[in-house]
Amino acid sequence: MPYGSLSLPTRIFLLAWDTGRNKITGAPDLPLAVRACALAELAQRGLVSDVDGIVTPVFGARTGDAVLDGLLELIEESRPRTWRGWITYKARDTRDGVRDQLASKGYLRTERTRVFGIFPSRRYELERAGYVEVLQAEVLAVLRGPVPVSEVPAGDAALVVCAATGKLRGVISGKDRRRYRDRLDALTDRSGSPAPQLPELMRGLRKALASAVSAAEDARAGGGGG
């Protein structure tokens, strides 16, 4: 997927857009999926690792990407947390940072509005619908084949796994998640291909994302929000 400098968290944010309705739909837990993608990219770059289940950063390391570096700094400055802990802790901060980053690069358009005519707010609209439609089609091609998993780039594999596990229903349906369960398992391992220790880490990250999404769904079903 030739997406230049776009990071994994920015790409999964774009995936969630319904280009016909020009808004995000079918992704109630998008902040969790965005944060999981940010962690996946940091792991693939060798900037965070798993030490006895704890997310451990390379102190002082930076990527040059404001969102990824912001997360690295947060991990450095905070108490130790598991993968699920970092998927949920202040996840909306990463989502908001990605949204602003995409707006600054021209993928989104912002419009200043006022709620009830009083409170200032911003509305975001998609500027590059064709780009997103191609991205969505290529994500489905990675999920469904026929390209062998061994030929899928690690970043693309991580993107598809996080989109499926994060339940971005607008691009990957529940039917597809069930039908391609075995391929998703293989893509999870493929997403860890940059280093020998990464496949196990990526399996743990996927499990943590699934657990976080399930807890958020339970909270909404019980009237506790999400």
CORVENVEN-V977592 format. One record per backbone hydrogen bond with DSSP energy under -0.5 kcal/mol. NH is the residue of the N-H (numbers start at 0). CO is the residue of the C=O. E is the energy in kcal/mol with one decimal. If there is no record, write none. Layout:
BEGIN
nh/co/e
NH/CO/E
NH/CO/E
END
This chain:
BEGIN
nh/co/e
2/0/-1.9
5/2/-2.4
10/6/-2.1
11/7/-2.3
12/8/-1.5
13/9/-1.9
14/10/-1.9
15/11/-1.0
15/12/-0.6
16/13/-1.8
17/22/-3.1
18/16/-0.9
21/17/-1.6
22/17/-1.3
24/15/-1.5
29/26/-1.6
31/28/-0.8
32/28/-1.6
33/29/-2.9
34/30/-2.2
35/31/-2.3
36/32/-2.2
37/33/-2.0
38/34/-2.4
39/35/-2.5
40/36/-2.5
41/37/-2.2
42/38/-2.4
43/39/-2.6
44/40/-1.8
45/42/-1.4
46/41/-2.9
47/41/-0.8
48/55/-2.3
50/48/-0.6
50/53/-2.5
51/49/-0.6
53/50/-1.5
54/80/-2.5
55/48/-2.9
55/53/-0.5
57/46/-2.3
58/56/-0.9
60/57/-2.0
65/63/-0.5
68/64/-2.9
69/65/-1.9
70/66/-1.9
71/67/-2.3
72/68/-2.5
73/69/-2.0
74/70/-2.5
75/71/-2.4
76/72/-2.2
77/73/-1.2
82/52/-0.6
85/81/-2.0
86/82/-1.8
87/83/-1.8
88/84/-2.3
90/87/-1.4
92/89/-1.2
93/89/-0.8
94/90/-2.0
95/91/-2.9
96/92/-2.2
97/93/-2.4
98/94/-2.2
99/95/-2.4
100/96/-2.1
101/97/-2.5
102/98/-1.9
103/99/-2.2
104/100/-1.2
105/102/-1.1
106/101/-2.4
107/101/-1.1
108/124/-3.5
110/122/-2.2
112/120/-2.8
114/118/-3.2
116/113/-1.2
117/114/-2.2
118/114/-2.1
120/112/-2.9
122/110/-3.0
124/108/-2.5
126/106/-2.8
127/106/-1.0
131/127/-1.8
132/128/-2.4
133/129/-1.9
134/130/-2.3
135/131/-2.8
136/132/-2.0
137/133/-2.3
138/134/-2.1
139/135/-2.0
140/136/-1.7
141/137/-2.0
142/138/-2.1
143/139/-2.8
144/140/-2.0
150/147/-2.0
151/148/-1.7
156/152/-2.3
157/153/-2.2
158/154/-2.1
159/155/-2.2
160/156/-2.3
161/157/-2.5
162/158/-2.2
163/159/-2.5
164/160/-2.8
165/161/-2.4
166/163/-1.0
167/162/-2.4
168/25/-2.0
168/166/-1.7
169/25/-0.5
170/167/-1.8
171/167/-2.6
172/170/-0.5
176/172/-2.1
177/173/-2.0
178/174/-2.8
179/175/-2.5
180/177/-1.2
183/179/-2.5
184/180/-1.9
185/181/-2.0
186/182/-2.9
187/183/-2.1
188/184/-1.7
189/185/-2.2
190/186/-2.2
191/187/-0.5
191/188/-1.1
192/189/-2.0
194/191/-1.2
197/194/-1.6
198/191/-0.6
198/194/-0.6
200/196/-1.1
201/197/-3.0
202/198/-2.0
203/199/-2.0
204/200/-2.4
205/201/-2.4
206/202/-2.2
207/203/-2.3
208/204/-2.4
209/205/-2.4
210/206/-2.2
211/207/-2.4
212/208/-2.6
213/209/-2.3
214/210/-2.2
215/211/-2.0
216/212/-2.4
217/213/-2.3
218/214/-2.2
219/215/-2.1
220/216/-2.5
221/217/-1.8
222/219/-1.4
223/218/-4.0
224/218/-0.5
END
